[in-house]
Amino acid sequence: MKLSLAAKPILIVEDKPVIRKSIRDMLYGLNADAIVEADSGVAAVNAMAKTTFEIVLCDYNLGPGKNGQQVLEEARHRKLIDYRSIFILISSEQSTGAVLGAMDSKPDEYLTKPFNAQQLISRLHRHFARREYLAAIEKAMAKGDLAQAIRHCDTLLESGDGTMRLHLLKMRAELATSAGDFETARQIYGEVLQHRDLPWARLGLAVIDFQTNDIEQAIAGLQSLVADNPMLMEGYDWLTRAYEALERHQEVEQVLAQALELSPQSILRQKKFAETADKNGNLEAAEKAYKAAVKLGKHSVHGSCSDYAGLAKLYAKTNAGEEALKTLNEMRQEYGNLPEAELRAATLEADLFRAQGDEDAAQQALDKALELCARLGSKAPRELQLEVARSCFLNEQIGKAEAILHGLIHNHIDDEPFLNNLRAMQSGIGMHNHSEVLIQKTKQVLVATNNKGVALYKQGKFNEALDLFEQAFSAMPENKTIILNMLKIIIHDLKVNPFDEDKERRAKTLLKKAKLLGVEQHKLGVLQLEFGKLQRAAVAKV
């Protein structure tokens, strides 16, 4: 059956008019009648913001500005495309770094220039067939309904289509992992590996080891995996996370260096490498990576004022005060209207002016930082709030520093790596164990609240338990443990009592908040499964 693209919105992103025409003519041969063209990355993103395209054909090299990889990253980040879209990345690049960089962003399909109409048709045929076959699963996944996605996946597996079986098994194992059903996921990966040595199955087992806190086993599996499959970039990312969990920062730096040697265009890895090398005292490597992140960030949705601030702080460490101030001015030019950028600049300027002996300028900068920090509140990144507190300590504003730390400790008392960063900050300025009493007292309060709430829950006093956690939540709105406990209580309440729309809305809000705070998916998975079942049951009764 001939493929027809009639009435399908299509976007061609190519900076060369001749090549745009060539692709357009290929599409006309398939009855395409809704084609939009963009000659730059910015134009492509703007077009996707206005129209939901079913097909995006995007060149990798688009001249000055965003490249195709950055277009795809921004489209996904801003949810301008979804599971119904096909994004085909096109490139004439042959170097390992360019190809890995392009594939790192996981386009739906990849085409190498030059290509002909038949090659394009083959890619489109393959993708549309796969999309139609998996539509029910991907629709449920897009809605966050893990139970429905698992049910559809199991149905397709039972149908016995051999051509899609491996892909379905991979999806099913990943869904099980997301739902916290590690036994099922491990079983699927193990069965696959009995027949074929597939990298994705080995990676899946290592991820399960990591998420079940068997970090050493995860490291062993990941080391073997990247040794056998050096182009599998996800392996390096998970190995980095595993070493980081054990606070083995030298190994984190080494793994990131290996990954960046293969794929230097990854801004997120450049950021991570810069921060890690900086922490390890490898300032030359850190400077190079910060500069790379700044350069890549100019056209990336992942670019951030924190990259400039990191570079400026590094210059301050090496007594290159003028370079630091110059970098902060460049940051202001790039992010002039962003309060976070001004907060980062003012905080570092307080330290720089103080080091130069200009106490008046230092105080003015610190006052500005404190005013911005108060205005931003919890919207200020927590590591930046730590920097403000540090500057307050150094400028003898002890009370203001303590107030900032009080909020940070209460909100993140269940995040030990962050607490270690807080301790390291204080040790770095000669205030060893300064906040330890507050940390331990806050931990005791959290434990007591949890114990009391759980006791009420077990007694069937759901409203009383929820009221207790709501009070705790108002005092610690970013505490992951409290949010998870509230979700457990609300979902169980919905399960044993008549369905309550107010509680349903509260559960949705808390699930969204948990995801934003970075609660691990496997911890949310079981709750999402239960919640999805309850929602479907409620709809069925109407």
Order of alpha helices (4+ residues) and beta strands (2+ residues): beta-alpha-beta-alpha-beta-alpha-beta-alpha-beta-alpha-alpha-alpha-alpha-alpha-alpha-alpha-alpha-alpha-alpha-alpha-alpha-alpha-alpha-alpha-alpha-alpha-alpha-alpha-alpha-alpha-alpha
